[in-house]
């Protein structure tokens, strides 16, 4: 079964890196702002969303709250314990700090997807 992954980040190079890092059978959608992330998320119905915190139009944590039925993994350069706690409080299923290890990101996404298989 093909898993649907939404990548929410305002940096095209990082979106590409996340796509390349994910090894498996995935269908991707991308968004580069908070508003676009919410819109695409509503239409695309992802299984997992990779969400940056700092995006145009607000906080990626608003996207996490909006996509409450989607497992969200926050991928952010803001990686202090308080940032991670705030992400979890918003509903994030996990947190990866930038710069990220591609293997770690792939393993975390696979783990989130295996939770319901």
Secondary structure, 3 states (H helix, E strand, C coil): CCEEEEEECCCHHHHHHHHHHCCCCEEEEEECEHHHHHHHHHHHCCCEEEECCEEECEEHHHHHHHCCCCEEEEEECCCCHHHHHHHHHHCCCEEEECCCCHHHHHHHHHHHHHCCC
